Amino acid sequence: MKERKLEIYILRHGTTEWNRVYRIQGRTDTALDPLGEEMARYTGEYFRREGISFDRVFSSPLERARKTAGFVAGEEMILDQRLCELSFGRLEGKTINDMNAEGIPFYLFAEDPAEYDRFAAGEPSMETLTGLCARTAEFMVEMVEKNTELKDTDRILISAHGACNKGLLMHIRGEKDLARFWGNGLQPNCSVDVVNYDRAKGEYRILEENRFFYPAELKGNTGNLIK
């Protein structure tokens, strides 16, 4: 039988009320809305039905990610601050319309991540994408690559956030150019990216991206959600 590589499921949290009104969350500790809870329940039920279980679960301490992990994999998890969402500082709580009216160039976040990084660097209250990539890379090195408690055949779950997960994937892809930060686009709420890590070779392989396990009509209700 072919030996399984270390398998990593990177999960984005379910929807929140702030998602639905295009309000920036970041480090603000918002809760899942009923749709987000339903997404997470479906996902957990699918995994249990398919016999997919996790040897280790890591989560952002923010409630929306922590609760999603609980629905999907149970309440036993390791909370890690490095999995928190990107901090938007003074912009948190504002809607897209608010920022457009105030002339804040938040559109750069989606359209030009490298330029957004320069904008954030000039705002004392905000975290840069460079900083996000540094802390998420540190998490992957310490908790995955150098974690001697993990076995080569383990399956782990990482429950976090839209931008945070892209930071994890920047490290996984070995990517340094922030212009490519979004890769294949923002991960849908409560979807997963599945990655293998070959510990002997120190190599990652992305197996699936943006896969969701709930009915398609639920995804259709989310719209173009942010963070």
Secondary structure in CASP SS format (residue, H / E / C, confidence):
PFRMAT SS
TARGET T0000
AUTHOR 0000-0000-0000
METHOD secondary structure of the structure
MODEL  1
M C 1.00
K C 1.00
E C 1.00
R C 1.00
K C 1.00
L E 1.00
E E 1.00
I E 1.00
Y E 1.00
I E 1.00
L E 1.00
R E 1.00
H C 1.00
G C 1.00
T C 1.00
T E 1.00
E H 1.00
W H 1.00
N H 1.00
R H 1.00
V C 1.00
Y C 1.00
R E 1.00
I C 1.00
Q C 1.00
G C 1.00
R C 1.00
T C 1.00
D C 1.00
T C 1.00
A C 1.00
L E 1.00
D C 1.00
P H 1.00
L H 1.00
G H 1.00
E H 1.00
E H 1.00
M H 1.00
A H 1.00
R H 1.00
Y H 1.00
T H 1.00
G H 1.00
E H 1.00
Y H 1.00
F H 1.00
R H 1.00
R H 1.00
E C 1.00
G C 1.00
I C 1.00
S C 1.00
F C 1.00
D C 1.00
R E 1.00
V E 1.00
F E 1.00
S E 1.00
S C 1.00
P C 1.00
L C 1.00
E H 1.00
R H 1.00
A H 1.00
R H 1.00
K H 1.00
T H 1.00
A H 1.00
G H 1.00
F H 1.00
V H 1.00
A H 1.00
G C 1.00
E C 1.00
E C 1.00
M C 1.00
I E 1.00
L E 1.00
D C 1.00
Q H 1.00
R H 1.00
L H 1.00
C C 1.00
E C 1.00
L C 1.00
S C 1.00
F C 1.00
G H 1.00
R H 1.00
L H 1.00
E C 1.00
G C 1.00
K C 1.00
T E 1.00
I H 1.00
N H 1.00
D H 1.00
M H 1.00
N H 1.00
A H 1.00
E H 1.00
G C 1.00
I C 1.00
P C 1.00
F C 1.00
Y C 1.00
L H 1.00
F H 1.00
A H 1.00
E H 1.00
D C 1.00
P H 1.00
A H 1.00
E H 1.00
Y H 1.00
D H 1.00
R H 1.00
F H 1.00
A H 1.00
A H 1.00
G C 1.00
E C 1.00
P C 1.00
S C 1.00
M C 1.00
E C 1.00
T C 1.00
L H 1.00
T H 1.00
G H 1.00
L H 1.00
C H 1.00
A H 1.00
R H 1.00
T H 1.00
A H 1.00
E H 1.00
F H 1.00
M H 1.00
V H 1.00
E H 1.00
M H 1.00
V H 1.00
E H 1.00
K C 1.00
N C 1.00
T C 1.00
E C 1.00
L C 1.00
K C 1.00
D C 1.00
T C 1.00
D C 1.00
R E 1.00
I E 1.00
L E 1.00
I E 1.00
S E 1.00
A E 1.00
H C 1.00
G H 1.00
A H 1.00
C H 1.00
N H 1.00
K H 1.00
G H 1.00
L H 1.00
L H 1.00
M H 1.00
H H 1.00
I H 1.00
R H 1.00
G C 1.00
E C 1.00
K C 1.00
D C 1.00
L H 1.00
A H 1.00
R H 1.00
F C 1.00
W C 1.00
G C 1.00
N C 1.00
G C 1.00
L C 1.00
Q C 1.00
P C 1.00
N C 1.00
C C 1.00
S E 1.00
V E 1.00
D E 1.00
V E 1.00
V E 1.00
N E 1.00
Y E 1.00
D E 1.00
R C 1.00
A C 1.00
K C 1.00
G C 1.00
E E 1.00
Y E 1.00
R E 1.00
I E 1.00
L E 1.00
E E 1.00
E E 1.00
N E 1.00
R E 1.00
F E 1.00
F C 1.00
Y C 1.00
P C 1.00
A H 1.00
E H 1.00
L H 1.00
K H 1.00
G H 1.00
N C 1.00
T C 1.00
G C 1.00
N C 1.00
L C 1.00
I C 1.00
K C 1.00
END
